[in-house]
Amino acid sequence: MKIPNSLSRKSHFLGTKIRNLRKRNNLTMDDLSTRCVRINPELAPSVSYLSMIERGKRVPSMEMLAVIAQVFQKEIDWFLDGEDIEQDLTPTKGSRGGINGMALEPSFLFSNDILQIAIPEMLSQTGTSGKQFAQLLIRAHQEHHQNHFPELERAAEEVGLKRMPLSLDDLLLIVKQLGLVIRWFEQAPQELLNELGHSAKNVATSYFTPPKTLHLNRLLKQVPTRLKYELAVHIGHAVLHNKDGVKSSMSVGGAHDDEMSESSTLAPQDILHAWRDFESSFFAGALLCPKLPFRQLLERQGYEISSHQLAEVSTSVAMRRMTAVSPYPHWHYFDAYTPGKLKAVYRGNGIPLPWGNMRQVEDPCQHWAVFRMFDIDNVSSSAQLSLLDVNGKPRIYCCESTKVQDLAGNAHVLCAGIDLNPALMAQGEDANTMAEELKQLSINTTGGAVVPKSIKTALTRAANILNINWVARSMQKPAQLICARGNSCPRKPSCYKCQG
């Protein structure tokens, strides 16, 4: 189509505005092109053509500009109004992780020598094991970097060649190429008691013995996606750690692992071993769901949890990888086995931790989405919009929770969610005022607050730009006000009686 002269005359700031919007929403040119293809594959610009548009070398047709405008939920005239781009509205990153940092002053008290003495004593007095402390350090590191570990991604891509999905035969071939030999063993799930005395099942799934033997539980043959993950983890161990035997065993279940019940001493190798466990697990996710192909799949599917079926991986692997491959960095992920018991946590968006994943508590807030799912029958997944105070100010979160069953037969709930405040701020919205309004509406209700039309419009626009389908679904129900613990309920009247 020939470009009308009128459009050319109005396009002085068009490329700059598109580039600013793209960067403001954490999109690469490839991401933007993929979004456009999803709307209209015939009119969508290629990556190279987008580059020329942003540099002012080309002017898109009105039809192509309409597709780009739909991605960013803007009117076409906004790109052609002859006004320079307004001040960049990209929100500051702020603190990462759910716990604020503290100034290490006076600094001489935080020297290596003093910490080496004080940390084991602190762990002993609090009853925290070395394994638990190592996991806390790793989680803080992971959240600070918002799941960005390019070296592990590259290592996995070199092994898997960015193929997706990888079949079981593909993984077995990689295992053979690494010189590993598989031996099968039989072990049924065992009934164990967690720290509150509740019954749960645990089962050993695999272990490695040097120099080359990988032992797998025959139960894994019943769940191919779990078998693929176990193989991927041990492949990661072999590639990253040269099969030295440190990553020796894996298990699933709802009770404490053996390591979690150890004495509150910090063995010299605890942190190293825990870090290698994390590296192997992250490698496994990157091997099964390589970053670019999996991101493109999620873009096509609107980040639906069911995307795991197309990737031929477990729900857990897919949801954890969402937090690492999405261009939007403000994600969290929970894996809950009972109301009050978290087995896995990631909080790259700074959402406060609901009472921790090392100890189960008796008064979890009943409005957390990940725990509400335990009381919902005949529903496999559910979206929820939530209000939660962070550093004294409310923020708007949205998540999708889904019920699954582990290899040992325990029911648990997986939850992936995002902080919507940065997305709203990126569009020039007053996210803090919206969150405060929703909070006040929720305080005086027991069943949640109906989202006002003006806020719903802003949230819908942000959801469309993020391309996350379950954000829109969450607004079909009242927003929930949640708190870290039941005895700190902000509702009037409180959901709980005051705890003495």
VENNOR-V434896 format. One record per residue. PHI is phi in whole degrees, -180 to 180 (none if undefined). D_CENTER is the distance of its C-alpha to the mean C-alpha in whole Angstrom. Layout:
PHI:D_CENTER
PHI:D_CENTER
//
This chain:
none:43
-71:45
-78:43
-62:45
-60:47
-63:45
-69:42
-61:42
-68:44
-99:41
-100:39
-58:39
-111:36
-61:34
-63:32
-63:31
-67:30
-64:28
-63:26
-65:26
-63:24
-62:22
-70:21
-61:20
-102:17
59:16
-105:17
-81:19
-62:23
-64:22
-61:19
-65:21
-61:24
-63:21
-61:21
-66:25
-61:25
-63:23
-80:26
-156:29
-63:29
-77:33
-102:32
-67:29
-77:30
-76:29
-62:27
-66:31
-71:32
-60:29
-60:30
-69:34
-64:33
-65:31
-89:34
78:36
-84:38
-138:37
-117:37
-70:36
-68:37
-61:37
-68:35
-67:33
-63:32
-64:32
-67:29
-62:27
-63:28
-68:26
-59:23
-95:23
56:25
-120:28
-77:32
-58:34
-61:36
-62:33
-78:33
-119:37
-84:38
76:40
-99:38
-65:36
-63:32
-69:31
-54:30
-57:26
-104:24
-59:21
-68:20
-67:20
-69:17
65:18
-77:17
-108:13
87:12
-87:13
-120:17
-66:19
-74:21
-132:25
-70:28
-86:29
-125:33
-67:35
-62:34
-65:37
-79:35
-112:32
-70:34
-58:33
-63:36
-69:35
-64:31
-63:32
-84:35
-76:33
-63:30
-59:31
-66:33
-62:31
-63:29
-63:32
-72:33
-95:29
75:29
-91:26
-78:26
-61:26
-64:23
-65:21
-64:22
-62:20
-64:17
-65:17
-61:18
-66:15
-63:12
-63:14
-65:15
-63:11
-71:10
-62:13
-92:12
49:9
61:8
-104:11
-132:14
-61:16
-65:19
-68:17
-60:16
-65:20
-62:21
-68:19
-68:20
-66:24
-80:24
-91:22
58:24
60:21
-82:22
-155:20
-81:20
-90:22
-82:24
-62:25
-65:29
-60:27
-68:25
-64:28
-67:30
-63:28
-58:28
-65:32
-65:32
-82:31
82:34
-87:32
-117:34
-96:32
-127:34
-101:33
-132:33
-117:34
-155:32
-87:31
-60:29
-116:30
-78:30
-131:29
-108:29
-82:26
-69:27
-99:28
85:30
-85:28
-76:29
-150:26
-107:26
-129:25
-149:26
-74:26
-108:25
-165:26
-158:27
-118:29
-121:32
-61:34
-92:35
-153:33
-98:33
-109:30
-100:30
-125:28
-74:29
-60:30
-59:28
-63:26
-64:28
-78:27
-131:23
-57:23
-66:19
-70:19
-60:22
-62:21
-65:18
-60:20
-62:22
-64:20
-64:19
-71:23
-63:23
-61:21
-60:23
-67:26
-74:25
-83:23
-122:26
57:29
53:29
-88:30
89:29
-65:27
-81:24
-101:27
-150:25
-136:22
-153:22
-132:20
154:21
-99:21
-106:23
-63:23
-71:23
-57:27
-65:25
-76:24
-103:28
-73:29
-68:31
-83:30
-123:31
-105:29
-71:31
-56:31
-97:28
-55:26
-71:23
-61:24
-65:24
-64:20
-65:19
-67:20
-59:19
-62:15
-59:16
-64:18
-68:14
-64:12
-56:16
-60:16
-63:12
-70:14
-71:17
-77:16
-131:14
-57:15
-54:14
-68:16
-61:17
-72:14
-62:13
-64:17
-62:16
-63:13
-62:15
-68:18
-97:17
64:15
58:12
-69:13
-62:12
-65:15
-60:15
-61:14
-68:18
-71:19
-82:17
59:19
-131:16
-71:15
-59:12
-63:10
-61:10
-64:9
-69:6
-67:5
-70:7
-54:6
-67:3
-98:7
-103:9
-66:9
-67:12
-88:10
-87:9
-96:8
-115:5
-136:4
-147:5
-128:8
-129:11
-111:14
-99:18
-149:20
-59:20
109:20
-126:18
-105:15
-95:15
-147:11
-144:9
-142:6
-136:7
-71:7
-107:9
78:12
-63:12
-59:14
-77:14
-75:16
65:19
96:17
-113:16
-106:19
-138:22
-84:22
-123:24
-95:26
-127:25
-67:22
-62:21
-74:22
-98:20
-62:16
-59:15
-64:14
-98:17
-61:19
-63:18
-66:21
-101:23
-100:23
-96:25
60:25
-131:22
-83:19
-150:16
-155:16
-99:15
-144:16
-100:16
-132:16
-114:18
-149:18
-73:20
-130:18
55:21
86:24
-128:22
-74:21
-131:17
-103:16
-116:13
-139:12
-148:10
-124:11
-114:12
-142:14
-88:17
-141:17
-133:20
-86:19
-64:22
-84:24
98:24
-84:22
-79:20
-149:17
-121:14
-103:11
-140:9
-119:6
-150:7
-134:8
-89:11
-87:14
-57:16
-61:16
-66:16
-67:19
-63:20
-64:20
-97:22
82:25
-87:24
-87:25
-64:22
-65:23
-67:26
-61:24
-63:22
-65:25
-63:27
-65:24
-63:24
-64:28
-65:28
-78:26
-60:28
-95:31
-128:30
-104:29
-108:27
98:25
-106:26
-69:27
-72:25
-59:28
-59:29
-64:28
-71:25
-62:24
-62:25
-65:23
-67:20
-64:21
-62:22
-64:18
-63:17
-66:19
-70:18
-68:15
64:15
-114:13
-61:16
-74:14
-66:15
-64:18
-65:19
-63:18
-81:21
-77:23
-123:23
-63:23
-74:21
-107:20
-92:21
-122:19
-137:20
-69:19
-141:22
-60:25
-81:28
-116:26
-63:26
-88:27
-72:28
-128:32
-73:33
-67:31
-71:29
-131:30
-73:34
-60:34
-89:33
-79:36
//
